[in-house]
């Protein structure tokens, strides 16, 4: 099984406070735990990704307060992690659809 690499770019860049990147990682890991439990419908999986994405949206103000933001590099890093998750669990959802609720 391919290893999921969580937010590698964000962890390597001091622009992103590690404790905030950790919060995003926890949200991603929650989705992975959900997927690992047993099989779910694509609708249920998409709902879980929507829930995760909305929670990431809610972190935006906290990033701003720490002189950071979820911008292009962060978007790419999150998307790469989601792509890894989709591939590892063989889920037929496009990354853009998986992150459809994003405001970043």
N, C-alpha and C positions, 0 to 999 in steps of 0.2 A: 504494500500500500504506500502510495506517495505521501511524504510528510507535508503537512500544512505549515507553511512559513508565514507566521503572523506579523504583518506590518513591518517588514524588514526595513524599508526605506525610512519610515517614520522613527523607528528606534535608532537608526544611525544618524539622524539629523537633530541637533540640539535645539532647533527651532520649535520642536514639539516637546512639551514637558512630558517626561517619561510617565508620570503618574496619570496623565490624561490618555496617553497612548495605551497604558495598561487598562484603563476603563473601556476603551474601544475593543481591546483584545478580549476582555471578559465577556463583552456582548457577542463577539464572534464565537468564542468558546461555548457560550450558552447555545448558540445555534448548532454547533458541532455535537454537543451533548444530546440535543434534541434529535438530531439526525441519527446518532449512534444507537438510540434507544430501540427503535424498530422502524418498520416502513411507515411512511406517511404519504398522503396524497400530495400531488403537486400544489394543490390549492392550500393545504395546510402548511406546506414548506414555504410557499410564497408569503403566507401570513406571518410566519416566524421571521422571515427576512424583512418584511415590512416593519414588524415590531422592533427588530434590531436597528433598522435604519432610522426609525423615528427616535429611538433612544440616542443614537449618534447625533442626530439633529439637535437634540436637547443639550448636548455637550458644547455646542457652538459658542455660547456666551462664556462658558468657563475657559475655553481656548482664548477668546478675546481678552479676558481678564488677566491672562498670563502671556500677553503679547504674542499670541500665536493665532492661527486659524486653520480651519479645514479647507485648504485650497488645493490647487492642481496636484501637487506632489502627494498630499495626504489622500486625495480622491483616488489617485492611481494606486497608492499603497493599499488602501482599503479594498479597491476593486481587485487587485492581484490576489489578495487573501481570499476574497469571495470566490474568485475563479478557481483557486486551489480547492476550496471546500466543495464547490460544485463538481469538480473533476474527481476528487477522492470518493465522493458519495454517488457519483454517476447520476447527477440530477440534470434533467433536460430543461433547465431554465437558463435563459440568457442573462449574463451579468447585469446588463442594463435593466432588465425586468426585475431581477432580484433586488436591485437598489433603486427601484422606481420611486420610492418615497423620499429620496434624498433631497436636501435643500442646499447641498454643498457641491 
